[in-house]
Amino acid sequence: MTKLYHFTCDDKLPSILRDGVVKPGKTGLAWFTSDPDASREQLGLTSRTLDCDRMAHWLEVSATEDVYPWGRVRSRFPRHVLDDLETTPGAEPRSWFVSKKPVPLALAGGDERA
């Protein structure tokens, strides 16, 4: 199975660890990347609209049949959302994956990221 990574902030980490899964968020999707060393810009996690540091923690999951490449679902989003996510300098949408269903954890990393 392909290893994927989910980045999250301090306030979301306890419930993810308690439940053992990454659940879809407000967009109806759980977001992942294939790059464990990705930057904020690569992931579109610049936190321009949120106060939390969405790169504070990383969690490893194993890809399942419910996880899809971003390109497979991107057409469902309005153009302004796509522009905001995909046109950030350094963004790498080819490394993005999503799921509409909870995805089980494989490994959790607690190191703070700069």
NUMARLO-415439 format. One record per residue: x negated, y, z of N, C-alpha, C in turn; residue in three letters. Coordinates in pm, whole numbers, plus 50000, padded with zeros to 5 digits. Last residue first. Layout:
 n_east n_north  n_up ca_east ca_north ca_up c_east c_north  c_up resn
      X       Y     Z       X        Y     Z      X       Y     Z  ALA
...
//
This chain:
 n_east n_north  n_up ca_east ca_north ca_up c_east c_north  c_up resn
  49135   52334 51125   49108    52478 51110  49181   52534 50991  ALA
  49324   52111 51320   49264    52143 51191  49244   52294 51182  ARG
  49287   51897 51596   49330    52028 51545  49258   52051 51413  GLU
  49359   51552 51597   49260    51659 51588  49322   51786 51533  ASP
  49520   51331 51608   49552    51443 51693  49458   51559 51682  GLY
  49679   51109 51389   49556    51182 51421  49590   51305 51500  GLY
  49827   50792 51373   49840    50934 51406  49705   50992 51440  ALA
  49935   50552 51138   49829    50599 51227  49851   50747 51252  LEU
  50175   50486 51022   50070    50385 51023  49965   50421 51126  ALA
  50526   50544 51061   50386    50582 51082  50294   50462 51070  LEU
  50788   50509 50816   50716    50465 50937  50571   50513 50940  PRO
  51009   50756 50711   50894    50675 50669  50813   50639 50793  VAL
  51354   50816 50642   51242    50813 50737  51133   50716 50689  PRO
  51429   50933 50305   51451    50843 50419  51333   50854 50515  LYS
  51354   51076 50096   51483    51115 50154  51512   51034 50280  LYS
  51019   51180 50049   51114    51072 50074  51241   51131 50134  SER
  50734   51269 49841   50851    51299 49924  50935   51174 49945  VAL
  50404   51395 49775   50502    51288 49773  50615   51322 49867  PHE
  50139   51557 49598   50255    51563 49687  50348   51445 49664  TRP
  49939   51584 49417   49907    51505 49536  50024   51500 49635  SER
  50034   51751 49226   50014    51610 49186  49981   51522 49306  ARG
  50031   52008 49337   50154    51929 49343  50139   51783 49302  PRO
  49822   52185 49475   49801    52063 49397  49923   51971 49407  GLU
  49726   52529 49497   49829    52425 49515  49801   52307 49423  ALA
  49552   52736 49441   49497    52615 49502  49597   52504 49521  GLY
  49787   52990 49483   49652    52956 49436  49596   52836 49513  PRO
  50114   52882 49439   50018    52930 49537  49879   52894 49486  THR
  50292   52762 49271   50203    52862 49212  50111   52929 49315  THR
  50455   52581 49408   50360    52531 49310  50261   52634 49255  GLU
  50621   52724 49593   50543    52606 49631  50427   52579 49536  LEU
  50733   52938 49447   50669    52962 49577  50578   52847 49616  ASP
  50837   52804 49222   50733    52906 49206  50659   52929 49337  ASP
  51032   52646 49348   50920    52583 49277  50805   52682 49260  LEU
  51199   52850 49437   51137    52759 49534  51016   52692 49471  VAL
  51282   52964 49198   51208    53047 49294  51139   52962 49401  HIS
  51423   52749 49072   51298    52800 49016  51217   52880 49117  ARG
  51555   52504 49302   51565    52629 49224  51427   52679 49181  PRO
  51514   52149 49259   51492    52271 49334  51506   52394 49245  PHE
  51520   51926 49107   51637    51950 49191  51629   52082 49268  ARG
  51277   51885 48990   51380    51949 48908  51507   51981 48987  SER
  51125   51733 49171   51108    51879 49167  51218   51951 49090  ARG
  51120   51458 49176   51235    51526 49239  51232   51678 49224  VAL
  50891   51370 49050   51016    51296 49025  51139   51367 49080  ARG
  50679   51516 49147   50727    51541 49011  50859   51474 48978  GLY
  50620   51395 49394   50692    51522 49389  50752   51547 49250  TRP
  50663   51041 49401   50582    51157 49366  50671   51281 49354  PRO
  50842   50894 49681   50828    50925 49538  50729   51040 49517  TYR
  50934   50633 49890   50848    50750 49875  50818   50771 49727  VAL
  51063   50394 49913   51144    50514 49932  51063   50643 49918  ASP
  50882   50192 49904   50961    50213 49783  51048   50337 49791  GLU
  50613   50351 50086   50714    50247 50068  50788   50276 49937  THR
  50288   50417 50203   50391    50442 50104  50484   50322 50094  ALA
  50228   50454 50543   50207    50368 50426  50322   50392 50329  SER
  50093   50748 50700   50203    50655 50673  50161   50566 50557  VAL
  49935   50943 50948   49922    50854 50832  50043   50764 50822  GLU
  49944   51280 51030   49996    51147 51059  49984   51063 50933  LEU
  49785   51563 51180   49815    51479 51064  49859   51342 51112  TRP
  49840   51891 51314   49824    51746 51332  49852   51675 51200  HIS
  49851   52153 51221   49790    52126 51351  49759   51978 51370  ALA
  49975   52253 51002   49856    52171 50977  49785   52134 51108  MET
  50173   52425 51069   50214    52296 51012  50096   52207 50977  ARG
  50205   52618 51325   50093    52575 51241  50124   52434 51190  ASP
  50502   52827 51328   50419    52715 51374  50308   52684 51275  CYS
  50655   53021 51204   50560    53063 51306  50464   52952 51348  ASP
  50716   53039 50850   50729    52974 50980  50622   53025 51076  LEU
  50661   53155 50608   50797    53167 50657  50819   53102 50793  THR
  50396   53108 50562   50444    53245 50542  50583   53264 50599  ARG
  50252   52871 50578   50325    52921 50695  50366   53067 50682  SER
  50137   52734 50375   50072    52859 50414  50139   52924 50534  THR
  50143   52478 50245   50178    52498 50386  50111   52625 50440  LEU
  50076   52379 49999   50182    52480 50003  50227   52508 50145  GLY
  49862   52211 49983   49989    52154 50025  50104   52252 50020  LEU
  49652   52377 49908   49680    52257 49827  49820   52205 49855  GLN
  49656   52560 50123   49694    52603 49989  49728   52485 49899  GLU
  49560   52405 50335   49695    52464 50340  49744   52501 50201  ARG
  49382   52122 50193   49390    52255 50255  49535   52301 50259  SER
  49331   51773 50260   49392    51883 50185  49391   52013 50265  ALA
  49231   51535 50343   49150    51655 50367  49205   51778 50296  ASP
  49397   51334 50258   49389    51359 50402  49310   51485 50437  PRO
  49605   51328 49993   49474    51383 50028  49466   51415 50178  ASP
  49857   51268 49928   49761    51158 49913  49621   51201 49957  SER
  50117   51386 50144   50012    51408 50046  49923   51285 50040  THR
  50470   51446 50206   50344    51377 50227  50243   51419 50121  PHE
  50784   51522 50363   50677    51557 50269  50545   51491 50307  TRP
  51121   51435 50351   50997    51425 50429  50885   51441 50328  ALA
  51409   51631 50271   51296    51550 50231  51190   51546 50340  LEU
  51594   51815 50332   51644    51681 50303  51535   51585 50262  GLY
  51498   52050 50418   51513    52037 50272  51577   51903 50233  THR
  51465   52007 50690   51574    52092 50644  51599   52082 50494  LYS
  51326   51674 50672   51351    51800 50739  51468   51875 50677  GLY
  51314   51319 50727   51335    51434 50640  51370   51559 50721  PRO
  51074   51189 50966   51210    51205 50915  51219   51325 50820  LYS
  50841   50955 51025   50852    51093 50978  50989   51103 50911  VAL
  50847   50745 51319   50876    50772 51178  50868   50922 51151  VAL
  50837   50702 51589   50752    50620 51503  50777   50637 51355  GLY
  50961   50842 51789   51046    50762 51700  50965   50671 51607  ASP
  50738   50961 51917   50837    50885 51994  50916   50791 51905  ARG
  50613   51097 51704   50543    50989 51774  50639   50901 51853  LEU
  50818   51280 51645   50769    51188 51542  50699   51069 51607  ILE
  50841   51420 51884   50954    51339 51838  50912   51240 51729  SER
  50579   51544 51905   50630    51449 52005  50746   51362 51956  PRO
  50553   51715 51662   50474    51593 51685  50534   51498 51788  LEU
  50688   51955 51656   50748    51839 51587  50679   51707 51621  LYS
  50527   52141 51787   50661    52116 51838  50729   51995 51773  ASP
  50282   52146 51637   50286    52098 51775  50427   52060 51820  ASP
  50345   52045 51292   50310    52139 51399  50330   52076 51537  CYS
  50195   51823 51044   50305    51876 51124  50254   51968 51234  THR
  50153   51629 50750   50101    51730 50840  50216   51795 50914  PHE
  50108   51302 50646   50207    51404 50676  50143   51500 50776  HIS
  49973   51099 50391   49954    51177 50512  50062   51284 50522  TYR
  49934   50760 50272   49978    50897 50257  49970   50966 50392  LEU
  49795   50485 50110   49801    50565 50232  49843   50707 50195  LYS
  49960   50228 49936   49891    50356 49930  49905   50428 50063  THR
  49918   49881 50000   50000    50000 50000  49913   50125 50000  MET
//
